[in-house]
């Protein structure tokens, strides 16, 4: 059975890249950076911390 654990949305404006992340444990949060690589790194680090500390189901 599949279960949605998070949703990630990336948006680009002329000045920055925005990532909106939503998960049950972390709620909705937003990251901003001047480049896609920088914002992706932020998202990866946050999600890695969140799911490493989450209890196994």
C-alpha positions as CSV (number, residue, x, y, z in Angstrom):
1,X,0.0,0.0,0.0
2,X,1.4,3.4,-0.9
3,X,1.1,6.4,1.4
4,X,1.8,10.0,0.6
5,X,4.5,11.2,3.1
6,X,5.3,14.6,1.7
7,X,4.6,17.0,-1.1
8,X,7.2,19.3,-2.7
9,X,6.5,22.2,-5.1
10,X,9.2,24.3,-6.8
11,X,8.5,27.7,-8.2
12,X,10.8,30.0,-10.0
13,X,10.7,33.8,-10.1
14,X,13.2,36.1,-11.8
15,X,15.1,36.6,-8.5
16,X,14.9,33.3,-6.7
17,X,13.7,29.7,-6.5
18,X,11.0,28.8,-3.9
19,X,10.3,25.4,-2.6
20,X,7.1,24.6,-0.7
21,X,7.2,21.5,1.4
22,X,4.3,19.9,3.1
23,X,4.4,16.8,5.4
24,X,2.3,15.5,8.3
25,X,5.2,15.8,10.8
26,X,6.6,19.1,9.6
27,X,3.5,20.9,8.3
28,X,3.9,23.4,5.5
29,X,7.2,25.3,5.1
30,X,8.8,27.4,2.5
31,X,12.5,27.7,1.4
32,X,14.0,30.5,-0.8
33,X,17.4,30.7,-2.5
34,X,18.9,32.4,-5.5
35,X,19.5,29.1,-7.3
36,X,17.7,25.8,-7.7
37,X,20.7,23.8,-6.3
38,X,20.7,25.9,-3.1
39,X,17.0,25.5,-2.5
40,X,17.1,21.8,-3.3
41,X,19.9,21.3,-0.8
42,X,17.8,23.0,1.9
43,X,14.8,20.8,1.1
44,X,16.9,17.6,1.1
45,X,18.6,18.5,4.5
46,X,15.2,19.3,6.1
47,X,13.5,16.2,4.9
48,X,16.4,13.9,5.8
49,X,16.4,15.2,9.3
50,X,12.6,14.9,9.5
51,X,12.4,11.3,8.3
52,X,15.5,10.1,10.2
53,X,13.9,11.2,13.5
54,X,10.4,9.9,12.6
55,X,9.3,6.7,14.4
56,X,9.1,3.7,12.2
57,X,5.5,2.5,11.3
